[in-house]
Amino acid sequence: MMYKVLLVDDEPIAIEGLEMLISWEKHGFQVQAACNNGEDAINHIRNHKPDLVVTDIQMPVLNGLELIEQTRGLGNDSTMFIITSGFSNFDYAKRAIRLGVSHYLTKPINSREANAALLQLQEVLQERERQQFIKASADRYTIKGALSLLVLGGTDKERLEAQQQLLPLTAQMKEWNCLQLLTDSSNTGLAREAAHLFAMERDGCYVIDGHKGSIGLVCGFPSNKSDDDCTEGGIREYAERLLQSVRSKTTGRVGIAVGSSVSSLDELSRCWESASEAYRFLFLEAADIVQYEDIQTKDFSGDPLSLKAADTIVEALENGKPEALEASIREVFRSFEEERIMPELVGIFSTHVMMRCAAVYKDHGGNPEELLRDFSQRHLPSCCFHLQDSADYLMAYCLKSQSAIRLLLEKNTGGTPAKVAEFLKQNYRDTLTIKDIAERFYMNPVYLGQLFAKKYGKGIVDYIHDLRIEDAKQQLAETNEALYLIGEKLGYSSYQYFMKQFEKRVLMKPADYRSHFKTT
């Protein structure tokens, strides 16, 4: 930040000299304008309030000391002055000191003396800024505390004291509104920082503590505003600017709930309650900004019978494919959206399903704490931003549970390969493909083939052929049925293929095997 400077002298060459001789920017100053008489200078000071004025004493219309007196008469005590003069005058000096002039420079200006004066003024201005920042921060902290009491509750005495502290602010504000900012837990810190920066740039805007992980803002709209910021259209644009500001600092999802505008601080708690109601609807609405006026006629459903939908999900967990489990969860949450189920009830439902999944896992010999470990640090109602987030979260947990339960089943019963082998012993005469078998047991065909070969030392196709050929050997030995009919009953599409598989395993043709068996 550069400090603004106004140069005042009725001699243009003197102004040029001041601009050229002094290292303004080196010391943090920037010449903003120059005036050649005191009257123009006072108008500039009134409109632009420079940090420093360097003025000659002897000027027509309004001399330098009169310029300073009028500036102070306007209530401007912050602009600092350096006066310059072509001669030294003790009376001028005394009057200048009385007016609070910082330095008195004699013409012709000595650049070293002028730069030394600027260095001192820079230190003074920086210290002034530091003190102003400390005071502003303290004031904002006091106001934030007072607003929090009015919004979130306090004793009658505390509320009365808060209103007294806010009197200077309430005199400036026409309307008030409360906003609640919601983001996922990983972005709360960054979102709060962005909200603070947003509030610091606007009069009457303060960040307060929210609830359930939200960030609250109380926004006052000045009565002297010429635009329509305090109308519903205005507050929505206000919320959209906040949304953009927070999004620029975070990576997660962001939502804003807007309350109903009020005209008095006495009504601020009611405004906050309306924002809280809009906040709940962020869970269901697709919009990133929800205003109370848009949802005040809508109601949530609190039907506890919706918890019965957990039975469908748990049944799919135990008996269905992953696709069926996903479909059951999507259907349940679709009905939640249609019926506008309360967010709290959705949280209870999700927790209930998770506990039942853990119980099923325990029934099969698993440790439910292991299953819950990755999820135990997050609680669904607070971590899930939207209904769809809850559905996605629960789906991930249920799919993990289903996979873990199936691994236990395989471990305890010989696994899926054993089940496949038992199935093949009962159905080897049917026309079967590895894909059909894999779908039946909800597994990837390649992965199933690898598991089966690892357990039995042969692939599924060879296992089927071995079962069929053993059956063929028995029929050849015990019956006189035609060879091609035996092959057909065993599931072979042609006698040649049957004969090939038989000879590969028995090392002789079916007819030779029958002849050999009959003669022994």
C-alpha positions in Angstrom: 0.0 0.0 0.0 1.3 3.5 -1.0 0.5 6.6 1.1 -1.2 9.3 -1.0 0.5 12.7 -1.3 -0.9 16.1 -2.4 1.6 18.8 -3.4 0.4 22.5 -3.1 2.4 25.5 -4.4 1.6 28.4 -6.6 4.9 28.0 -8.4 4.9 25.1 -10.9 8.7 24.9 -10.9 8.5 24.3 -7.1 6.1 21.4 -7.6 8.3 19.9 -10.2 11.3 20.2 -7.9 9.4 18.4 -5.1 8.4 15.6 -7.5 12.0 15.1 -8.7 14.1 15.7 -5.6 12.3 13.5 -3.2 12.4 9.6 -3.3 8.6 9.3 -2.7 8.1 5.6 -3.6 11.2 4.5 -1.8 9.5 5.5 1.4 6.1 4.2 0.5 4.6 7.5 -0.8 3.0 8.3 -4.1 2.1 11.8 -5.4 -1.6 11.6 -6.2 -2.1 15.2 -7.3 -0.8 18.8 -7.3 -2.7 22.1 -6.7 -1.4 25.6 -7.3 -3.7 27.4 -4.7 -5.2 26.6 -1.3 -8.8 26.7 -2.5 -8.3 23.9 -5.0 -6.3 22.0 -2.4 -9.0 22.2 0.3 -11.5 20.8 -2.2 -9.1 17.9 -3.1 -8.6 17.2 0.6 -12.3 17.1 1.2 -12.9 14.6 -1.6 -9.9 12.4 -1.5 -8.4 12.7 2.0 -4.7 12.3 1.2 -2.3 10.9 3.9 0.2 13.7 3.4 0.0 17.3 2.1 3.2 19.2 1.3 2.2 22.9 1.0 3.9 26.2 0.6 2.9 28.9 3.2 2.7 31.9 0.9 -0.1 31.4 -1.6 -2.9 33.5 -3.0 -6.6 33.1 -1.9 -5.8 30.6 0.9 -2.3 30.3 2.4 -0.7 27.1 3.7 -1.6 27.7 7.3 -5.1 28.6 6.5 -5.4 25.4 4.4 -4.3 23.4 7.5 -6.8 25.2 9.7 -9.7 24.6 7.4 -8.7 20.9 7.0 -8.8 20.5 10.8 -12.1 22.4 10.8 -13.6 19.8 8.5 -12.8 17.2 11.2 -9.9 15.8 9.3 -7.2 15.1 11.9 -5.6 12.2 10.1 -4.0 14.0 7.1 -0.4 15.0 7.9 1.2 18.2 6.7 4.7 19.4 5.8 5.0 23.1 5.1 7.6 24.7 2.9 8.7 28.3 2.8 11.3 30.5 1.1 12.3 32.1 4.4 12.3 31.2 8.1 9.7 32.9 10.3 9.4 32.2 14.0 5.7 33.2 14.1 4.9 30.8 11.2 6.8 28.1 12.9 4.9 28.5 16.2 1.5 28.6 14.4 2.5 25.5 12.4 3.4 23.6 15.5 0.1 24.6 17.1 -1.7 23.1 14.0 0.2 19.9 14.3 2.4 20.3 11.3 4.9 17.4 11.1 7.8 19.2 9.5 8.9 22.7 8.4 11.2 22.7 5.3 13.0 25.8 4.1 13.3 26.5 0.4 15.2 25.6 -1.6 14.4 22.1 -0.5 17.3 19.9 0.6 16.6 16.4 -0.7 18.4 14.7 2.2 16.4 16.6 4.8 13.1 15.9 2.9 13.8 12.2 2.6 14.6 12.0 6.3 11.3 13.7 7.0 9.5 11.2 4.8 11.2 8.3 6.6 9.9 9.6 10.0 6.4 10.1 8.6 6.4 6.6 7.2 7.1 5.2 10.6 4.4 7.4 12.1 1.8 6.3 9.5 2.7 2.6 9.9 2.4 2.8 13.7 -0.9 4.6 13.2 -2.1 1.8 10.9 -1.0 -0.8 13.4 -2.9 0.8 16.2 -6.0 1.3 13.9 -5.8 -2.4 13.0 -5.6 -3.4 16.6 -8.6 -1.2 17.5 -10.6 -2.4 14.5 -9.9 -6.0 15.4 -10.9 -5.4 19.0 -14.1 -3.6 17.9 -14.9 -6.4 15.5 -14.4 -9.0 18.2 -16.7 -7.1 20.5 -19.3 -6.7 17.9 -19.0 -10.4 16.9 -19.5 -11.4 20.6 -22.5 -9.1 20.9 -24.1 -10.4 17.7 -23.5 -14.0 18.8 -25.3 -13.4 22.0 -28.3 -11.9 20.2 -28.4 -14.7 17.6 -27.6 -17.8 19.7 -29.0 -16.8 23.0 -27.9 -15.4 26.4 -29.3 -14.0 29.6 -31.6 -10.9 29.5 -28.8 -8.9 31.0 -26.3 -10.1 28.5 -28.6 -9.4 25.6 -29.3 -5.9 26.9 -25.5 -5.2 27.2 -25.0 -6.6 23.7 -27.6 -4.2 22.3 -25.9 -1.3 24.0 -22.6 -2.2 22.5 -24.2 -2.4 19.1 -26.0 1.0 19.2 -23.4 2.8 17.0 -23.8 0.0 14.4 -27.6 -0.2 14.5 -27.9 3.5 13.8 -26.2 2.8 10.4 -28.1 -0.3 9.3 -31.5 -0.5 7.7 -31.9 -4.3 7.6 -30.2 -7.4 8.9 -29.9 -11.0 7.6 -28.2 -14.2 8.7 -26.3 -16.5 6.4 -25.1 -20.0 7.3 -22.2 -21.4 5.2 -21.9 -25.1 4.9 -18.9 -27.1 3.5 -17.4 -30.5 4.0 -15.3 -31.0 7.0 -12.0 -31.1 5.1 -12.5 -27.5 3.9 -14.0 -25.9 7.1 -10.8 -24.0 8.0 -10.3 -22.6 4.5 -14.0 -21.7 4.2 -13.9 -19.9 7.5 -10.8 -17.9 6.4 -12.5 -17.0 3.1 -15.7 -15.9 5.0 -13.6 -13.7 7.3 -11.9 -12.0 4.3 -15.3 -11.5 2.7 -16.7 -9.9 5.9 -13.7 -7.7 6.5 -14.2 -6.1 3.1 -17.8 -5.2 3.8 -19.3 -2.8 6.4 -21.7 -4.5 8.8 -20.7 -8.1 7.9 -19.4 -10.3 10.8 -18.6 -14.0 11.0 -20.0 -15.7 14.1 -19.9 -19.3 15.3 -22.5 -21.5 13.7 -23.8 -24.9 14.7 -23.3 -28.4 13.4 -20.1 -27.5 11.7 -21.6 -24.5 9.8 -20.1 -21.0 9.6 -22.5 -18.2 10.5 -22.5 -14.6 9.1 -24.6 -11.7 10.3 -24.9 -9.0 7.6 -26.2 -5.5 8.1 -27.3 -3.3 5.2 -26.7 0.4 5.6 -29.7 2.7 5.5 -27.8 5.2 3.2 -27.3 2.6 0.5 -28.5 3.7 -2.9 -28.7 0.2 -4.4 -31.2 -2.5 -3.4 -28.8 -4.7 -1.4 -31.3 -5.3 1.4 -34.1 -6.7 -0.9 -34.4 -10.4 -1.5 -32.7 -10.1 -4.9 -30.0 -8.1 -3.3 -29.3 -10.6 -0.5 -29.2 -13.4 -3.0 -26.5 -11.5 -5.0 -24.8 -10.9 -1.7 -24.9 -14.7 -1.0 -23.6 -15.5 -4.5 -20.6 -13.2 -4.0 -19.9 -15.0 -0.7 -20.2 -18.3 -2.5 -17.8 -17.3 -5.2 -15.3 -16.0 -2.6 -15.3 -19.2 -0.6 -15.1 -21.4 -3.7 -12.0 -19.5 -4.8 -10.3 -20.6 -1.6 -11.6 -24.2 -1.3 -11.9 -27.4 -3.3 -15.0 -29.0 -1.7 -18.7 -28.3 -2.1 -20.1 -25.2 -0.6 -23.7 -24.2 0.2 -25.3 -21.1 1.8 -28.5 -20.9 3.7 -30.1 -17.4 3.8 -32.6 -16.3 6.5 -35.5 -13.9 6.3 -34.4 -10.2 6.5 -35.4 -8.3 9.6 -35.3 -4.6 10.5 -34.3 -4.8 14.2 -31.6 -6.6 16.2 -34.4 -7.8 18.5 -35.5 -10.0 15.6 -32.1 -11.3 14.8 -32.6 -14.7 16.6 -35.8 -15.2 14.5 -33.7 -14.4 11.4 -31.1 -17.0 12.5 -33.8 -19.6 13.0 -35.1 -19.1 9.5 -31.6 -19.5 8.2 -31.2 -22.7 10.2 -34.4 -24.0 8.5 -33.0 -23.1 5.1 -29.8 -24.8 6.1 -31.6 -28.1 6.6 -33.0 -27.9 3.1 -29.5 -27.7 1.7 -29.4 -31.4 2.4 -32.2 -32.0 -0.2 -32.1 -29.1 -2.6 -29.9 -29.2 -5.7 -29.2 -25.5 -5.4 -26.1 -24.2 -3.7 -28.1 -21.3 -2.2 -31.3 -21.9 -0.3 -33.4 -18.9 0.9 -35.9 -19.2 3.6 -38.6 -17.5 1.5 -38.3 -20.3 -1.0 -38.8 -23.2 1.4 -41.0 -21.7 4.2 -44.1 -23.5 3.0 -42.3 -26.9 2.5 -42.2 -29.6 5.2 -40.0 -32.5 6.0 -41.3 -36.0 6.6 -40.4 -37.7 9.8 -42.1 -41.1 9.1 -40.1 -43.6 11.2 -41.5 -46.4 8.9 -38.8 -45.4 6.4 -36.3 -47.2 8.6 -37.9 -50.5 7.4 -36.2 -49.9 4.1 -33.0 -51.1 5.8 -34.3 -54.7 5.5 -34.2 -54.5 1.7 -30.6 -53.3 1.8 -29.4 -55.9 4.2 -31.1 -58.7 2.2 -29.3 -57.5 -0.9 -26.1 -57.4 1.1 -26.4 -61.0 2.0 -28.0 -62.6 -1.0 -27.5 -60.3 -4.0 -24.9 -59.2 -6.5 -23.0 -55.9 -5.9 -25.2 -54.4 -8.6 -28.4 -55.4 -6.8 -27.0 -53.9 -3.5 -26.3 -50.6 -5.3 -29.7 -50.6 -6.9 -31.5 -51.1 -3.6 -29.6 -48.2 -1.9 -30.3 -45.9 -4.9 -34.0 -46.8 -4.7 -34.3 -46.1 -1.0 -32.6 -42.7 -1.3 -34.7 -41.8 -4.3 -37.8 -42.4 -2.1 -36.2 -40.3 0.7 -35.9 -37.4 -1.8 -39.4 -37.8 -3.0 -40.9 -38.0 0.5 -38.5 -35.2 1.8 -37.3 -37.3 4.7 -35.8 -35.3 7.5 -31.9 -35.1 7.3 -31.7 -36.3 10.9 -33.8 -39.4 10.0 -31.6 -40.1 7.0 -28.6 -40.0 9.4 -30.3 -42.4 11.8 -31.2 -44.7 8.9 -27.7 -44.8 7.5 -26.2 -45.5 11.0 -28.8 -48.2 11.5 -27.8 -49.9 8.2 -24.2 -49.7 9.0 -24.7 -51.4 12.4 -26.7 -54.2 10.8 -24.0 -54.7 8.2 -21.5 -55.0 11.1 -23.8 -57.5 12.9 -24.0 -59.7 9.8 -20.2 -59.6 9.5 -19.9 -60.6 13.2 -22.3 -63.5 12.7 -20.0 -64.9 10.1 -17.0 -64.7 12.5 -15.7 -61.3 11.6 -14.6 -58.5 13.9 -17.0 -55.6 13.3 -14.5 -53.1 14.7 -12.2 -53.9 11.7 -15.1 -53.3 9.4 -16.0 -49.9 11.0 -12.4 -48.7 11.4 -12.2 -46.7 8.2 -15.6 -45.1 8.8 -15.7 -44.6 12.6 -14.1 -41.2 12.5 -16.9 -39.8 10.4 -20.5 -39.4 11.4 -22.9 -39.4 8.6 -25.3 -36.5 9.5 -22.4 -34.1 9.9 -20.0 -35.3 7.2 -22.5 -35.7 4.4 -23.2 -32.4 2.7 -26.2 -33.6 0.6 -28.6 -36.5 0.4 -26.6 -37.9 -2.5 -23.4 -37.7 -0.4 -25.1 -39.8 2.2 -26.2 -42.3 -0.4 -22.7 -42.5 -1.9 -21.1 -42.9 1.6 -23.5 -45.6 2.7 -23.1 -47.4 -0.7 -19.3 -47.5 -0.3 -19.7 -48.9 3.2 -22.2 -51.6 2.2 -20.2 -52.7 -0.8 -17.1 -53.0 1.5 -19.2 -55.0 4.0 -20.5 -57.3 1.3 -17.0 -58.0 0.0 -15.7 -58.7 3.5 -18.6 -61.0 4.3 -18.0 -63.0 1.1 -14.3 -63.4 1.9 -15.2 -64.8 5.3 -17.7 -67.2 3.7 -15.0 -68.5 1.3 -12.5 -68.9 4.2 -15.0 -70.8 6.3 -16.5 -73.1 3.7 -13.6 -73.8 1.3 -14.4 -70.7 -0.6 -16.1 -70.1 -3.8 -14.0 -72.7 -5.7 -15.4 -75.4 -3.5 -18.9 -74.2 -4.2 -18.2 -74.1 -7.9 -16.8 -77.7 -7.7 -19.9 -78.9 -5.9 -22.1 -77.2 -8.4 -20.2 -78.8 -11.4 -20.6 -82.3 -9.8 -24.4 -81.8 -10.0 -24.6 -80.1 -13.4 -21.6 -81.2 -15.5 -23.9 -82.7 -18.2 -25.4 -79.2 -18.8 -23.9 -76.8 -21.4 -21.9 -74.5 -19.2 -19.5 -71.6 -19.8 -17.0 -70.0 -17.4 -18.9 -66.7 -17.8 -22.2 -68.4 -16.8 -20.6 -69.9 -13.8 -18.9 -66.7 -12.7 -22.1 -64.7 -13.0 -23.8 -67.4 -10.8 -21.3 -66.9 -8.1 -20.9 -63.1 -8.6 -17.3 -63.2 -9.5 -15.1 -62.0 -12.4 -14.5 -65.0 -14.8 -10.8 -64.6 -15.0 -10.4 -64.3 -11.2 -12.7 -67.3 -10.6 -10.7 -69.4 -13.0 -7.4 -68.4 -11.3 -8.9 -69.3 -7.8 -10.3 -72.6 -9.1 -7.0 -73.7 -10.7 -5.0 -72.8 -7.6 -7.3 -75.0 -5.5 -7.8 -78.0 -7.8 -4.7 -77.9 -10.0 -6.9 -77.7 -13.1 -9.2 -75.3 -14.9 -12.9 -75.3 -14.7 -13.3 -76.7 -18.3 -10.9 -79.6 -17.6 -12.7 -80.3 -14.3 -16.0 -80.6 -16.3 -14.4 -82.9 -18.9 -13.0 -85.1 -16.1 -16.4 -85.5 -14.5 -18.0 -86.3 -17.9 -15.4 -88.9 -18.9 -15.6 -90.6 -15.5 -19.4 -90.9 -16.1 -18.7 -92.1 -19.7 -16.3 -94.9 -18.4 -19.0 -96.2 -16.1 -21.7 -96.2 -18.8 -19.3 -97.9 -21.3 -18.6 -100.6 -18.7 -22.2 -101.1 -17.5 -24.4 -100.5 -20.6 -24.5 -101.3 -24.3 -25.8 -97.9 -25.2 -24.5 -96.4 -28.4 -21.4 -94.4 -28.1 -22.7 -91.2 -29.7 -25.8 -91.3 -27.3 -23.5 -91.5 -24.3 -21.6 -88.5 -25.6 -24.8 -86.5 -26.2 -26.2 -87.2 -22.7 -22.9 -86.0 -21.2 -23.3 -82.6 -23.0 -20.9 -83.1 -26.0 -22.1 -81.5 -29.2 -20.6 -84.2 -31.4 -19.2 -87.7 -31.1 -15.8 -86.6 -32.5 -15.4 -84.1 -29.7 -16.5 -86.7 -27.1 -14.0 -89.2 -28.5 -11.2 -86.6 -28.5 -11.7 -85.7 -24.8 -12.1 -89.4 -23.8 -8.9 -90.5 -25.6 -7.0 -87.6 -24.1 -7.8 -88.7 -20.6 -8.1 -92.5 -20.9 -5.4 -92.9 -23.7 -7.8 -95.1 -25.8 -10.9 -94.7 -27.8 -14.4 -95.2 -26.2 -15.0 -98.4 -28.3 -11.6 -99.9 -27.3 -12.3 -99.1 -23.7 -15.6 -100.9 -23.8 -14.1 -103.9 -25.6 -11.2 -104.0 -23.1 -13.5 -103.8 -20.1 -15.9 -106.4 -21.5 -13.1 -109.0 -22.0 -11.6 -108.6 -18.6 
